Amino acid sequence: MEWTKKLDSFWFGLLGGILFPLIMFAGYWLFFHHQIDFPRRFVRYLMIGQLLSNVIKICCLGNLAVFYFGLHYKIDRFNKGVVVSIVFYILLILYISYYHEPELG
């Protein structure tokens, strides 16, 4: 399994953990809201409806598949990068939730 040794890098895991939710976000747009221009109007539409953080949360669930891929092939440094990307997305969700989607009170 020489390809797993090549893939066992923190930076590959970080890149995979950041890109996979972005691909899922584009897939969400393509499947559900393809009539809205991507990304500017689509993100604005989600922010007006206070749905942006929820959609990002759903897209980040895809990182579980990336993480379990790393667990299955026992590439631990790859998984460390995925975990750091998850922390990045948690901070992004917190920022959006508290500063761009305030409760209607």
Sine and cosine of phi, psi and omega as CSV:
sin_phi,cos_phi,sin_psi,cos_psi,sin_omega,cos_omega
0.00,0.00,0.91,0.41,-0.05,-1.00
-0.95,0.31,-0.49,0.87,-0.02,-1.00
-0.92,0.38,-0.45,0.89,0.03,-1.00
-0.95,0.32,-0.51,0.86,0.06,-1.00
-0.93,0.38,-0.59,0.81,0.04,-1.00
-0.94,0.35,-0.56,0.83,-0.04,-1.00
-0.99,0.13,-0.29,0.96,-0.07,-1.00
-0.98,0.21,0.97,0.25,0.01,-1.00
-0.65,-0.76,0.61,-0.79,0.05,-1.00
-0.84,0.54,-0.65,0.76,-0.09,-1.00
-0.94,0.33,-0.58,0.82,0.09,-1.00
-0.90,0.43,-0.65,0.76,0.03,-1.00
-0.91,0.42,-0.66,0.75,0.04,-1.00
-0.90,0.43,-0.70,0.71,0.01,-1.00
-0.90,0.44,-0.71,0.71,0.03,-1.00
-0.90,0.43,-0.63,0.77,0.00,-1.00
-0.94,0.35,-0.45,0.89,0.04,-1.00
-1.00,0.08,-0.65,0.76,-0.09,-1.00
-0.97,0.23,-0.57,0.82,-0.07,-1.00
-0.88,0.48,-0.71,0.70,0.09,-1.00
-0.90,0.43,-0.52,0.85,0.06,-1.00
-0.91,0.41,-0.64,0.77,0.07,-1.00
-0.91,0.42,-0.64,0.77,0.04,-1.00
-0.92,0.40,-0.57,0.82,0.06,-1.00
-0.89,0.45,-0.70,0.71,0.05,-1.00
-0.91,0.42,-0.61,0.79,0.06,-1.00
-0.91,0.41,-0.62,0.78,0.07,-1.00
-0.88,0.48,-0.71,0.71,0.04,-1.00
-0.88,0.48,-0.72,0.69,-0.07,-1.00
-0.90,0.43,-0.61,0.79,-0.06,-1.00
-0.99,0.16,-0.63,0.77,-0.12,-0.99
-0.96,-0.27,-0.57,0.82,-0.16,-0.99
-0.74,-0.67,0.66,0.75,-0.07,-1.00
-0.92,0.39,-0.25,0.97,0.02,-1.00
-0.98,0.22,-0.23,0.97,0.02,-1.00
-1.00,-0.09,0.65,-0.76,0.02,-1.00
-0.88,0.48,0.65,-0.76,-0.02,-1.00
-0.95,-0.32,0.65,-0.76,-0.04,1.00
-0.99,-0.16,-0.32,0.95,-0.17,-0.99
-0.87,0.49,-0.83,0.55,-0.04,-1.00
-0.94,0.34,-0.55,0.84,0.00,-1.00
-0.91,0.41,-0.70,0.71,0.03,-1.00
-0.91,0.41,-0.64,0.76,0.04,-1.00
-0.90,0.45,-0.65,0.76,0.05,-1.00
-0.87,0.50,-0.69,0.73,0.02,-1.00
-0.93,0.37,-0.59,0.81,0.01,-1.00
-0.94,0.34,-0.62,0.79,0.02,-1.00
-0.91,0.42,-0.64,0.77,0.03,-1.00
-0.99,0.12,0.07,1.00,-0.03,-1.00
0.80,0.60,0.70,0.71,-0.01,-1.00
-0.90,-0.43,-0.09,1.00,-0.11,-0.99
-0.87,0.50,-0.72,0.69,-0.03,-1.00
-0.91,0.41,-0.58,0.81,0.02,-1.00
-0.93,0.38,-0.64,0.77,0.03,-1.00
-0.92,0.39,-0.63,0.78,0.05,-1.00
-0.90,0.43,-0.63,0.78,0.05,-1.00
-0.87,0.49,-0.69,0.72,0.01,-1.00
-0.90,0.43,-0.66,0.75,0.01,-1.00
-0.92,0.39,-0.53,0.85,0.00,-1.00
-0.96,0.29,-0.28,0.96,0.08,-1.00
-0.89,0.45,-0.40,0.92,0.07,-1.00
-0.90,0.43,-0.37,0.93,0.05,-1.00
-0.91,0.41,-0.34,0.94,0.10,-1.00
-0.88,0.47,-0.64,0.77,0.02,-1.00
-0.90,0.43,-0.66,0.75,0.03,-1.00
-0.91,0.41,-0.66,0.75,0.01,-1.00
-0.91,0.42,-0.71,0.70,0.01,-1.00
-0.93,0.38,-0.48,0.88,0.14,-0.99
-0.87,0.50,-0.72,0.69,0.03,-1.00
-0.91,0.41,-0.59,0.81,0.04,-1.00
-0.92,0.39,-0.65,0.76,-0.05,-1.00
-0.90,0.44,-0.66,0.75,-0.02,-1.00
-1.00,-0.07,0.09,1.00,0.07,-1.00
0.82,0.57,0.77,0.64,0.08,-1.00
-0.94,-0.34,1.00,-0.01,-0.18,-0.98
-0.95,0.31,-0.63,0.78,0.02,-1.00
-0.91,0.41,-0.57,0.82,0.10,-1.00
-0.87,0.50,-0.71,0.71,-0.01,-1.00
-0.91,0.41,-0.53,0.85,0.07,-1.00
-0.89,0.45,-0.63,0.78,0.07,-1.00
-0.91,0.42,-0.62,0.79,0.04,-1.00
-0.90,0.43,-0.67,0.75,0.01,-1.00
-0.90,0.43,-0.65,0.76,0.05,-1.00
-0.90,0.44,-0.62,0.79,0.05,-1.00
-0.92,0.40,-0.55,0.84,0.06,-1.00
-0.91,0.41,-0.64,0.77,0.07,-1.00
-0.88,0.47,-0.65,0.76,0.07,-1.00
-0.85,0.52,-0.72,0.69,0.00,-1.00
-0.93,0.37,-0.55,0.83,0.07,-1.00
-0.89,0.46,-0.70,0.72,0.04,-1.00
-0.90,0.44,-0.63,0.78,0.05,-1.00
-0.89,0.45,-0.69,0.73,0.01,-1.00
-0.91,0.42,-0.67,0.75,0.04,-1.00
-0.89,0.47,-0.68,0.73,0.02,-1.00
-0.88,0.48,-0.74,0.68,-0.01,-1.00
-0.91,0.41,-0.66,0.76,-0.05,-1.00
-0.91,0.42,-0.63,0.78,-0.10,-0.99
-1.00,-0.05,-0.42,0.91,-0.07,-1.00
-0.93,-0.37,-0.39,0.92,-0.04,-1.00
-0.90,-0.43,-0.27,0.96,0.02,-1.00
-0.78,-0.62,0.90,0.44,0.01,-1.00
-0.93,0.37,0.46,-0.89,0.02,-1.00
-0.92,0.39,0.45,-0.90,-0.05,-1.00
-1.00,0.05,0.36,0.93,0.08,-1.00
0.65,0.76,0.00,0.00,0.00,0.00
